[in-house]
Amino acid sequence: MTTYSTPATEALAEVLSGLTEVAAWQLVPSAAGDTLLVAGPATAEEGVSGAGSASATHAAASGDAAISGTDLTELPALMRLLDENALLTIARILDRTRLFRGPEPRTAAEVVNALGAVPRHAWIVRRWLRTLVDEGRLAHDPVAGGYRDLTAPDRAQHARARRTLDEARRGMGYPESMTRFFLAAADRLPLLLQDRTSLQGVLFPEGDTGTAEGNYRDSAPSRWANHAAADLIAQEAHRRENGGRPLRVLEAGAGVGGTTEAVLDAVRDARIDYLFTDVSHFFLQAARTRFGATPGLRTALFDINADPAVQGFAPGSHDVILAANVLHNARHAGRALAALRELLTPDGLLVLVESCRERYQALTSMYLLMSPQPDEEGWFTDLRAGQDRVFFSEEEWAKQLDAAGFRPLPVLPPAGHPLAALGQHVIAGRPSPGHGRPDPARVAQALARLPGAARPARVHAVDRVLPTTTSGATS
Ligand SMILES: C[S@@+](CC[C@H](N)C(=O)[O-])C[C@H]1O[C@@H](n2cnc3c(N)ncnc32)[C@H](O)[C@@H]1O
């Protein structure tokens, strides 16, 4: 399969076809310079690492211990209450546009227009419409290409649903500030969609990080995932304790430090060199105040969408990379994973925490933080391109880890665990040996004779390419 079209990519494809070690490639476009992913001949699928099962079981036990006392049987029903609440809020906002009061179908563009949503948030409105259809609250007419027959709550039903939010939040272990946040975001939705106010102001009132901390640290699914992730890292510290140097941890998108806190506690007896990073100065400052006294902890800016080398990060410089609720922000997850693998030692450990199921509360809150910037062309350029979605499923993460050159460890919580269906997962992997992976330096050298415009800014070697953008096979 080959899908190149411009003279520049044709020239690139021609050079790559002369390199016997490159069997497949993919060009990932970016305003900061394109990245070329190159893979060698296909090898047998390695599958989930059996060696990781004991450590996964240990980590799951730590997750369970962190939420002991929580009635897990109640959680799915409470999550459903939160979902229901968001659905009713969306239905009520759409009802207030009056577009659905008559029988004629309305297109997504008409709804975006009626809400006055700015182009960067239009995907959220399209997502609302599809979700209401999935939940039986709206009909989609594929022939007319529109939506009709909205089932919306009246004012009293909506007010009742808003009251149940607090009950659900308490049962899930969220602090009281979460109810205030969800309700405040819901009340401002039309203004938020119009970019006339920002969600940051609601989430971090006067710079206070308490609400976000409650979300990423205190709720039962987050507490479980943070402690399971921390346990995997503590096991890694233990495995390397005679190595003669501190455990070098890079945390990407560390934010309000919900996961950091659990990790620092779990490795408190080990020597560590912990690099707390985020794309935003705001979180680094807060982290210096909060974790500043921790020996071995430093802070730095790091953008998962930019070339680590340009940001001063050396290949093979970390034993552990942790990214909790951040990697879905990668414009191309495969490229970001390949770059992170280069930063790891060959026997290093990657630990991700990710939501693998869409929670409807995000549709009325956090999604506002995930839209592209007004000046950003395109958005996700990976499997999600053109799909108006942010999160990957568990299977999609496994495929992407494998393609980027990681041997996945068993995903946590394990299947059948009461928290598994709620969507928050710990996804870990170790660099695979990469037999036959092309040498990126040699590929870059071969491409040096191309004119500047046809030359990618960076080359990463991967085990497989998942063709979605410009890609090709040389044999
Ligand atoms: C949902 S928060 C998770 C915070 C933290 N990991 C936790 O669990 O407490 C996402 C974080 O990713 C950061 N982030 C967003 N885009 C990023 C990027 N391109 N590179 C690095 N960090 C990013 C945000 O600033 C934010 O702190």
The ligand as an SDF file (V2000), in Angstrom:
LIG
                    3D

 27 29  0  0  0  0  0  0  0  0999 V2000
   -5.4470   15.6140   32.3080 C   0  0  0  0  0  0  0  0  0  0  0  0
   -4.0390   16.4120   32.9170 S   0  0  0  0  0  0  0  0  0  0  0  0
   -3.2260   15.1030   33.7850 C   0  0  0  0  0  0  0  0  0  0  0  0
   -2.4050   15.6160   34.9150 C   0  0  0  0  0  0  0  0  0  0  0  0
   -1.5570   14.6150   35.7000 C   0  0  0  0  0  0  0  0  0  0  0  0
   -0.8630   13.6750   34.8980 N   0  0  0  0  0  0  0  0  0  0  0  0
   -2.3430   13.9410   36.7660 C   0  0  0  0  0  0  0  0  0  0  0  0
   -2.8010   12.8250   36.5170 O   0  0  0  0  0  0  0  0  0  0  0  0
   -2.4840   14.5320   37.8240 O   0  0  0  0  0  0  0  0  0  0  0  0
   -3.1110   16.5390   31.4260 C   0  0  0  0  0  0  0  0  0  0  0  0
   -1.7890   17.2070   31.5900 C   0  0  0  0  0  0  0  0  0  0  0  0
   -1.0900   17.0810   30.3550 O   0  0  0  0  0  0  0  0  0  0  0  0
   -0.4520   18.2960   30.0670 C   0  0  0  0  0  0  0  0  0  0  0  0
   -0.2680   18.3670   28.6130 N   0  0  0  0  0  0  0  0  0  0  0  0
   -1.1860   18.6950   27.6670 C   0  0  0  0  0  0  0  0  0  0  0  0
   -0.6110   18.6850   26.4450 N   0  0  0  0  0  0  0  0  0  0  0  0
    0.6940   18.3220   26.6370 C   0  0  0  0  0  0  0  0  0  0  0  0
    1.7880   18.1690   25.7550 C   0  0  0  0  0  0  0  0  0  0  0  0
    1.6610   18.3780   24.4430 N   0  0  0  0  0  0  0  0  0  0  0  0
    2.9830   17.8050   26.2910 N   0  0  0  0  0  0  0  0  0  0  0  0
    3.1200   17.6090   27.6220 C   0  0  0  0  0  0  0  0  0  0  0  0
    2.1110   17.7680   28.5020 N   0  0  0  0  0  0  0  0  0  0  0  0
    0.9090   18.1200   28.0200 C   0  0  0  0  0  0  0  0  0  0  0  0
   -1.3890   19.3540   30.6120 C   0  0  0  0  0  0  0  0  0  0  0  0
   -0.7060   20.5750   30.8480 O   0  0  0  0  0  0  0  0  0  0  0  0
   -1.8780   18.6850   31.8830 C   0  0  0  0  0  0  0  0  0  0  0  0
   -1.0520   18.9720   32.9680 O   0  0  0  0  0  0  0  0  0  0  0  0
  1  2  1  0
  2  3  1  0
  2 10  1  0
  3  4  1  0
  4  5  1  0
  5  6  1  0
  5  7  1  0
  7  8  2  0
  7  9  1  0
 10 11  1  0
 11 12  1  0
 11 26  1  0
 12 13  1  0
 13 14  1  0
 13 24  1  0
 14 15  1  0
 14 23  1  0
 15 16  2  0
 16 17  1  0
 17 18  1  0
 17 23  2  0
 18 19  1  0
 18 20  2  0
 20 21  1  0
 21 22  2  0
 22 23  1  0
 24 25  1  0
 24 26  1  0
 26 27  1  0
M  CHG  2   2   1   9  -1
M  END
$$$$
